[in-house]
Amino acid sequence: MSDTSPTAPAPGPEPFRVSDENLDDLASALAKTIAEVRRQGVILDRLGSEPDPVPPADQQTDGAAEAGAAGPEKADGPTSVFILALGGEAYAVELAALSNWVNHLLLPVYGREISTTRPWCAQWHEHPEAVARLHALWLAWQQLTDTEAGLAGPSTWHRDHLDQALVHLRAPDGPFAACTTSPTRPNHRVLTTPAPQLSGMAE
C-alpha cells in the first residue's frame, strides 16, 4: 500500500544578504566591471570596423594576389587605427566611441573648471586638432590601462600622455582659443589654418 500522505515542500535556499560594510565594496566592484565591459565593447566595435589585415607579399598565394588585383578598394582602406586615417562610416563610428570615452570618463575625472586660461569647447568634435589629440590619448589609455601594461601603466599614461595632451588642448592659444567659455555668451569657432603650399607650381 502506497503512502499518500502529503509531504512538506523542501525548504528553499536562504536569501542572500549583503552587509552594509560590504555594500560599498560590491558597488565599487560592479562599477569597475561595467566600465570594463563598456571598454571591451568599444574595442570590439572598433576592431569590427577595421579591414582584414593583408598578409606580407612573400606569404600571398597567386590566388590572393589575383584577389587583391580584382579588389583595389580593399588596398585603398585605412592602414592605421588612428582616426585621421579613417573616413566615412568608419570615422563616424570611431568618433562616436571616442565621444563616449571623453564624455563619460575623461571630462568627469579630468575636466576641471573652464576659464579663459583653461578653455574647453563643448563642440570639440568639430575641431580637427582636438579630435586627433583626444583620439591619440584614448588609444594610449586603452593600451596602458590594460592588465598587460603592468601596474605602472596608468601612471605612465598620466605622465606621458594625459598631461601633455591637456596642456596643448586647453592652452589659451590652443584649438579652443576662439571659443568663449561663458554660458551666457556661447561662441564656437574653428580657427583657420595656414593655406597649403602647392608643390610643382610654374615659376
C-alpha positions as protocol buffer text, in pm:
chain_id: "A"
residue {
  index: 1
  type: MET
  ca { x: 0 y: 0 z: 0 }
}
residue {
  index: 2
  type: SER
  ca { x: 149 y: 328 z: -110 }
}
residue {
  index: 3
  type: ASP
  ca { x: 187 y: 623 z: 122 }
}
residue {
  index: 4
  type: THR
  ca { x: -48 y: 901 z: 4 }
}
residue {
  index: 5
  type: SER
  ca { x: 7 y: 1136 z: 295 }
}
residue {
  index: 6
  type: PRO
  ca { x: 105 y: 1488 z: 184 }
}
residue {
  index: 7
  type: THR
  ca { x: 469 y: 1574 z: 220 }
}
residue {
  index: 8
  type: ALA
  ca { x: 601 y: 1915 z: 318 }
}
residue {
  index: 9
  type: PRO
  ca { x: 783 y: 2100 z: 39 }
}
residue {
  index: 10
  type: ALA
  ca { x: 1157 y: 2109 z: 61 }
}
residue {
  index: 11
  type: PRO
  ca { x: 1282 y: 2435 z: 213 }
}
residue {
  index: 12
  type: GLY
  ca { x: 1417 y: 2683 z: -44 }
}
residue {
  index: 13
  type: PRO
  ca { x: 1758 y: 2845 z: -30 }
}
residue {
  index: 14
  type: GLU
  ca { x: 1815 y: 3118 z: 223 }
}
residue {
  index: 15
  type: PRO
  ca { x: 1801 y: 3470 z: 72 }
}
residue {
  index: 16
  type: PHE
  ca { x: 2142 y: 3625 z: 5 }
}
residue {
  index: 17
  type: ARG
  ca { x: 2209 y: 3927 z: 225 }
}
residue {
  index: 18
  type: VAL
  ca { x: 2490 y: 4179 z: 186 }
}
residue {
  index: 19
  type: SER
  ca { x: 2612 y: 4351 z: 498 }
}
residue {
  index: 20
  type: ASP
  ca { x: 2624 y: 4730 z: 497 }
}
residue {
  index: 21
  type: GLU
  ca { x: 3001 y: 4737 z: 534 }
}
residue {
  index: 22
  type: ASN
  ca { x: 3042 y: 4525 z: 219 }
}
residue {
  index: 23
  type: LEU
  ca { x: 2788 y: 4716 z: 12 }
}
residue {
  index: 24
  type: ASP
  ca { x: 3032 y: 4991 z: -90 }
}
residue {
  index: 25
  type: ASP
  ca { x: 3291 y: 4733 z: -196 }
}
residue {
  index: 26
  type: LEU
  ca { x: 3029 y: 4549 z: -400 }
}
residue {
  index: 27
  type: ALA
  ca { x: 2913 y: 4871 z: -569 }
}
residue {
  index: 28
  type: SER
  ca { x: 3272 y: 4965 z: -650 }
}
residue {
  index: 29
  type: ALA
  ca { x: 3345 y: 4621 z: -795 }
}
residue {
  index: 30
  type: LEU
  ca { x: 3024 y: 4637 z: -1001 }
}
residue {
  index: 31
  type: ALA
  ca { x: 3114 y: 4983 z: -1136 }
}
residue {
  index: 32
  type: LYS
  ca { x: 3459 y: 4858 z: -1237 }
}
residue {
  index: 33
  type: THR
  ca { x: 3308 y: 4556 z: -1409 }
}
residue {
  index: 34
  type: ILE
  ca { x: 3059 y: 4770 z: -1602 }
}
residue {
  index: 35
  type: ALA
  ca { x: 3337 y: 5009 z: -1709 }
}
residue {
  index: 36
  type: GLU
  ca { x: 3549 y: 4716 z: -1827 }
}
residue {
  index: 37
  type: VAL
  ca { x: 3258 y: 4566 z: -2022 }
}
residue {
  index: 38
  type: ARG
  ca { x: 3197 y: 4901 z: -2190 }
}
residue {
  index: 39
  type: ARG
  ca { x: 3567 y: 4937 z: -2270 }
}
residue {
  index: 40
  type: GLN
  ca { x: 3578 y: 4590 z: -2424 }
}
residue {
  index: 41
  type: GLY
  ca { x: 3263 y: 4668 z: -2623 }
}
residue {
  index: 42
  type: VAL
  ca { x: 3419 y: 4984 z: -2763 }
}
residue {
  index: 43
  type: ILE
  ca { x: 3733 y: 4793 z: -2858 }
}
residue {
  index: 44
  type: LEU
  ca { x: 3528 y: 4520 z: -3027 }
}
residue {
  index: 45
  type: ASP
  ca { x: 3327 y: 4780 z: -3219 }
}
residue {
  index: 46
  type: ARG
  ca { x: 3647 y: 4947 z: -3334 }
}
residue {
  index: 47
  type: LEU
  ca { x: 3806 y: 4618 z: -3434 }
}
residue {
  index: 48
  type: GLY
  ca { x: 3492 y: 4521 z: -3623 }
}
residue {
  index: 49
  type: SER
  ca { x: 3519 y: 4835 z: -3835 }
}
residue {
  index: 50
  type: GLU
  ca { x: 3883 y: 4771 z: -3932 }
}
residue {
  index: 51
  type: PRO
  ca { x: 3970 y: 4600 z: -4261 }
}
residue {
  index: 52
  type: ASP
  ca { x: 4111 y: 4249 z: -4266 }
}
residue {
  index: 53
  type: PRO
  ca { x: 4490 y: 4252 z: -4234 }
}
residue {
  index: 54
  type: VAL
  ca { x: 4681 y: 4197 z: -4557 }
}
residue {
  index: 55
  type: PRO
  ca { x: 4945 y: 3922 z: -4534 }
}
residue {
  index: 56
  type: PRO
  ca { x: 5304 y: 4003 z: -4635 }
}
residue {
  index: 57
  type: ALA
  ca { x: 5381 y: 3980 z: -5005 }
}
residue {
  index: 58
  type: ASP
  ca { x: 5602 y: 3672 z: -4963 }
}
residue {
  index: 59
  type: GLN
  ca { x: 5311 y: 3483 z: -4800 }
}
residue {
  index: 60
  type: GLN
  ca { x: 5050 y: 3565 z: -5059 }
}
residue {
  index: 61
  type: THR
  ca { x: 4945 y: 3291 z: -5299 }
}
residue {
  index: 62
  type: ASP
  ca { x: 4876 y: 3356 z: -5665 }
}
residue {
  index: 63
  type: GLY
  ca { x: 4505 y: 3343 z: -5589 }
}
residue {
  index: 64
  type: ALA
  ca { x: 4542 y: 3601 z: -5314 }
}
residue {
  index: 65
  type: ALA
  ca { x: 4740 y: 3827 z: -5543 }
}
residue {
  index: 66
  type: GLU
  ca { x: 4468 y: 3797 z: -5808 }
}
residue {
  index: 67
  type: ALA
  ca { x: 4202 y: 3874 z: -5547 }
}
residue {
  index: 68
  type: GLY
  ca { x: 4398 y: 4181 z: -5444 }
}
residue {
  index: 69
  type: ALA
  ca { x: 4421 y: 4293 z: -5805 }
}
residue {
  index: 70
  type: ALA
  ca { x: 4047 y: 4237 z: -5851 }
}
residue {
  index: 71
  type: GLY
  ca { x: 3958 y: 4436 z: -5537 }
}
residue {
  index: 72
  type: PRO
  ca { x: 4169 y: 4755 z: -5525 }
}
residue {
  index: 73
  type: GLU
  ca { x: 3920 y: 4918 z: -5289 }
}
residue {
  index: 74
  type: LYS
  ca { x: 4046 y: 4693 z: -5009 }
}
residue {
  index: 75
  type: ALA
  ca { x: 4402 y: 4807 z: -5066 }
}
residue {
  index: 76
  type: ASP
  ca { x: 4286 y: 5168 z: -5050 }
}
residue {
  index: 77
  type: GLY
  ca { x: 4143 y: 5119 z: -4699 }
}
residue {
  index: 78
  type: PRO
  ca { x: 4293 y: 5267 z: -4383 }
}
residue {
  index: 79
  type: THR
  ca { x: 4628 y: 5124 z: -4276 }
}
residue {
  index: 80
  type: SER
  ca { x: 4606 y: 5269 z: -3925 }
}
residue {
  index: 81
  type: VAL
  ca { x: 4364 y: 5272 z: -3633 }
}
residue {
  index: 82
  type: PHE
  ca { x: 4427 y: 5646 z: -3592 }
}
residue {
  index: 83
  type: ILE
  ca { x: 4106 y: 5838 z: -3654 }
}
residue {
  index: 84
  type: LEU
  ca { x: 4259 y: 6074 z: -3910 }
}
residue {
  index: 85
  type: ALA
  ca { x: 4325 y: 5772 z: -4134 }
}
residue {
  index: 86
  type: LEU
  ca { x: 3955 y: 5681 z: -4134 }
}
residue {
  index: 87
  type: GLY
  ca { x: 3675 y: 5818 z: -4344 }
}
residue {
  index: 88
  type: GLY
  ca { x: 3302 y: 5791 z: -4394 }
}
residue {
  index: 89
  type: GLU
  ca { x: 3117 y: 5547 z: -4170 }
}
residue {
  index: 90
  type: ALA
  ca { x: 3437 y: 5416 z: -4008 }
}
residue {
  index: 91
  type: TYR
  ca { x: 3522 y: 5771 z: -3895 }
}
residue {
  index: 92
  type: ALA
  ca { x: 3170 y: 5827 z: -3761 }
}
residue {
  index: 93
  type: VAL
  ca { x: 3176 y: 5501 z: -3563 }
}
residue {
  index: 94
  type: GLU
  ca { x: 3518 y: 5580 z: -3417 }
}
residue {
  index: 95
  type: LEU
  ca { x: 3417 y: 5937 z: -3329 }
}
residue {
  index: 96
  type: ALA
  ca { x: 3106 y: 5809 z: -3150 }
}
residue {
  index: 97
  type: ALA
  ca { x: 3318 y: 5569 z: -2943 }
}
residue {
  index: 98
  type: LEU
  ca { x: 3569 y: 5845 z: -2868 }
}
residue {
  index: 99
  type: SER
  ca { x: 3286 y: 6080 z: -2762 }
}
residue {
  index: 100
  type: ASN
  ca { x: 3158 y: 5817 z: -2522 }
}
residue {
  index: 101
  type: TRP
  ca { x: 3501 y: 5793 z: -2359 }
}
residue {
  index: 102
  type: VAL
  ca { x: 3552 y: 6171 z: -2346 }
}
residue {
  index: 103
  type: ASN
  ca { x: 3206 y: 6242 z: -2202 }
}
residue {
  index: 104
  type: HIS
  ca { x: 3188 y: 5957 z: -1951 }
}
residue {
  index: 105
  type: LEU
  ca { x: 3547 y: 5919 z: -1835 }
}
residue {
  index: 106
  type: LEU
  ca { x: 3783 y: 6197 z: -1938 }
}
residue {
  index: 107
  type: LEU
  ca { x: 3571 y: 6504 z: -1860 }
}
residue {
  index: 108
  type: PRO
  ca { x: 3412 y: 6383 z: -1534 }
}
residue {
  index: 109
  type: VAL
  ca { x: 3754 y: 6291 z: -1394 }
}
residue {
  index: 110
  type: TYR
  ca { x: 3999 y: 6533 z: -1557 }
}
residue {
  index: 111
  type: GLY
  ca { x: 3780 y: 6814 z: -1696 }
}
residue {
  index: 112
  type: ARG
  ca { x: 3846 y: 7079 z: -1431 }
}
residue {
  index: 113
  type: GLU
  ca { x: 3680 y: 7418 z: -1442 }
}
residue {
  index: 114
  type: ILE
  ca { x: 3664 y: 7611 z: -1767 }
}
residue {
  index: 115
  type: SER
  ca { x: 3830 y: 7954 z: -1771 }
}
residue {
  index: 116
  type: THR
  ca { x: 3997 y: 8189 z: -2017 }
}
residue {
  index: 117
  type: THR
  ca { x: 4334 y: 8038 z: -1926 }
}
residue {
  index: 118
  type: ARG
  ca { x: 4199 y: 7683 z: -1949 }
}
residue {
  index: 119
  type: PRO
  ca { x: 3937 y: 7683 z: -2229 }
}
residue {
  index: 120
  type: TRP
  ca { x: 3726 y: 7392 z: -2347 }
}
residue {
  index: 121
  type: CYS
  ca { x: 3470 y: 7365 z: -2623 }
}
residue {
  index: 122
  type: ALA
  ca { x: 3155 y: 7154 z: -2589 }
}
residue {
  index: 123
  type: GLN
  ca { x: 3173 y: 7107 z: -2968 }
}
residue {
  index: 124
  type: TRP
  ca { x: 3530 y: 6971 z: -2951 }
}
residue {
  index: 125
  type: HIS
  ca { x: 3446 y: 6710 z: -3216 }
}
residue {
  index: 126
  type: GLU
  ca { x: 3436 y: 6992 z: -3475 }
}
residue {
  index: 127
  type: HIS
  ca { x: 3798 y: 7089 z: -3401 }
}
residue {
  index: 128
  type: PRO
  ca { x: 4025 y: 6857 z: -3605 }
}
residue {
  index: 129
  type: GLU
  ca { x: 4325 y: 6907 z: -3375 }
}
residue {
  index: 130
  type: ALA
  ca { x: 4117 y: 6826 z: -3069 }
}
residue {
  index: 131
  type: VAL
  ca { x: 3980 y: 6510 z: -3231 }
}
residue {
  index: 132
  type: ALA
  ca { x: 4331 y: 6399 z: -3326 }
}
residue {
  index: 133
  type: ARG
  ca { x: 4482 y: 6465 z: -2981 }
}
residue {
  index: 134
  type: LEU
  ca { x: 4190 y: 6313 z: -2790 }
}
residue {
  index: 135
  type: HIS
  ca { x: 4187 y: 6003 z: -3010 }
}
residue {
  index: 136
  type: ALA
  ca { x: 4561 y: 5952 z: -2960 }
}
residue {
  index: 137
  type: LEU
  ca { x: 4506 y: 5995 z: -2587 }
}
residue {
  index: 138
  type: TRP
  ca { x: 4226 y: 5737 z: -2592 }
}
residue {
  index: 139
  type: LEU
  ca { x: 4434 y: 5484 z: -2785 }
}
residue {
  index: 140
  type: ALA
  ca { x: 4714 y: 5521 z: -2530 }
}
residue {
  index: 141
  type: TRP
  ca { x: 4460 y: 5484 z: -2247 }
}
residue {
  index: 142
  type: GLN
  ca { x: 4334 y: 5156 z: -2392 }
}
residue {
  index: 143
  type: GLN
  ca { x: 4688 y: 5021 z: -2414 }
}
residue {
  index: 144
  type: LEU
  ca { x: 4823 y: 5144 z: -2081 }
}
residue {
  index: 145
  type: THR
  ca { x: 4521 y: 5059 z: -1865 }
}
residue {
  index: 146
  type: ASP
  ca { x: 4521 y: 4700 z: -1989 }
}
residue {
  index: 147
  type: THR
  ca { x: 4649 y: 4441 z: -1743 }
}
residue {
  index: 148
  type: GLU
  ca { x: 4931 y: 4355 z: -1984 }
}
residue {
  index: 149
  type: ALA
  ca { x: 5070 y: 4707 z: -1938 }
}
residue {
  index: 150
  type: GLY
  ca { x: 5165 y: 4622 z: -1581 }
}
residue {
  index: 151
  type: LEU
  ca { x: 5100 y: 4810 z: -1260 }
}
residue {
  index: 152
  type: ALA
  ca { x: 5283 y: 5123 z: -1378 }
}
residue {
  index: 153
  type: GLY
  ca { x: 5073 y: 5151 z: -1697 }
}
residue {
  index: 154
  type: PRO
  ca { x: 4820 y: 5405 z: -1564 }
}
residue {
  index: 155
  type: SER
  ca { x: 5097 y: 5621 z: -1416 }
}
residue {
  index: 156
  type: THR
  ca { x: 5277 y: 5617 z: -1750 }
}
residue {
  index: 157
  type: TRP
  ca { x: 4955 y: 5719 z: -1924 }
}
residue {
  index: 158
  type: HIS
  ca { x: 4910 y: 6017 z: -1690 }
}
residue {
  index: 159
  type: ARG
  ca { x: 5272 y: 6132 z: -1720 }
}
residue {
  index: 160
  type: ASP
  ca { x: 5344 y: 6073 z: -2089 }
}
residue {
  index: 161
  type: HIS
  ca { x: 5003 y: 6119 z: -2249 }
}
residue {
  index: 162
  type: LEU
  ca { x: 4728 y: 6284 z: -2042 }
}
residue {
  index: 163
  type: ASP
  ca { x: 4930 y: 6574 z: -1901 }
}
residue {
  index: 164
  type: GLN
  ca { x: 5084 y: 6663 z: -2237 }
}
residue {
  index: 165
  type: ALA
  ca { x: 4753 y: 6638 z: -2424 }
}
residue {
  index: 166
  type: LEU
  ca { x: 4567 y: 6862 z: -2179 }
}
residue {
  index: 167
  type: VAL
  ca { x: 4845 y: 7123 z: -2181 }
}
residue {
  index: 168
  type: HIS
  ca { x: 4809 y: 7161 z: -2558 }
}
residue {
  index: 169
  type: LEU
  ca { x: 4431 y: 7122 z: -2581 }
}
residue {
  index: 170
  type: ARG
  ca { x: 4348 y: 7367 z: -2304 }
}
residue {
  index: 171
  type: ALA
  ca { x: 4618 y: 7624 z: -2368 }
}
residue {
  index: 172
  type: PRO
  ca { x: 4496 y: 7984 z: -2411 }
}
residue {
  index: 173
  type: ASP
  ca { x: 4623 y: 7972 z: -2770 }
}
residue {
  index: 174
  type: GLY
  ca { x: 4514 y: 7611 z: -2831 }
}
residue {
  index: 175
  type: PRO
  ca { x: 4240 y: 7481 z: -3061 }
}
residue {
  index: 176
  type: PHE
  ca { x: 3965 y: 7624 z: -2836 }
}
residue {
  index: 177
  type: ALA
  ca { x: 4113 y: 7976 z: -2817 }
}
residue {
  index: 178
  type: ALA
  ca { x: 3833 y: 8130 z: -3026 }
}
residue {
  index: 179
  type: CYS
  ca { x: 3553 y: 7960 z: -2829 }
}
residue {
  index: 180
  type: THR
  ca { x: 3413 y: 8167 z: -2542 }
}
residue {
  index: 181
  type: THR
  ca { x: 3368 y: 7998 z: -2208 }
}
residue {
  index: 182
  type: SER
  ca { x: 3073 y: 8197 z: -2076 }
}
residue {
  index: 183
  type: PRO
  ca { x: 2743 y: 8005 z: -2088 }
}
residue {
  index: 184
  type: THR
  ca { x: 2556 y: 8335 z: -2131 }
}
residue {
  index: 185
  type: ARG
  ca { x: 2762 y: 8427 z: -2440 }
}
residue {
  index: 186
  type: PRO
  ca { x: 2844 y: 8099 z: -2611 }
}
residue {
  index: 187
  type: ASN
  ca { x: 3065 y: 8115 z: -2917 }
}
residue {
  index: 188
  type: HIS
  ca { x: 3216 y: 7838 z: -3122 }
}
residue {
  index: 189
  type: ARG
  ca { x: 3468 y: 7897 z: -3398 }
}
residue {
  index: 190
  type: VAL
  ca { x: 3723 y: 7665 z: -3555 }
}
residue {
  index: 191
  type: LEU
  ca { x: 4049 y: 7851 z: -3602 }
}
residue {
  index: 192
  type: THR
  ca { x: 4176 y: 7886 z: -3956 }
}
residue {
  index: 193
  type: THR
  ca { x: 4494 y: 7709 z: -4057 }
}
residue {
  index: 194
  type: PRO
  ca { x: 4767 y: 7819 z: -4299 }
}
residue {
  index: 195
  type: ALA
  ca { x: 4691 y: 7760 z: -4665 }
}
residue {
  index: 196
  type: PRO
  ca { x: 4875 y: 7454 z: -4802 }
}
residue {
  index: 197
  type: GLN
  ca { x: 5179 y: 7521 z: -5017 }
}
residue {
  index: 198
  type: LEU
  ca { x: 5128 y: 7378 z: -5365 }
}
residue {
  index: 199
  type: SER
  ca { x: 5431 y: 7191 z: -5496 }
}
residue {
  index: 200
  type: GLY
  ca { x: 5529 y: 7196 z: -5864 }
}
residue {
  index: 201
  type: MET
  ca { x: 5395 y: 7546 z: -5931 }
}
residue {
  index: 202
  type: ALA
  ca { x: 5515 y: 7706 z: -6251 }
}
residue {
  index: 203
  type: GLU
  ca { x: 5785 y: 7966 z: -6190 }
}
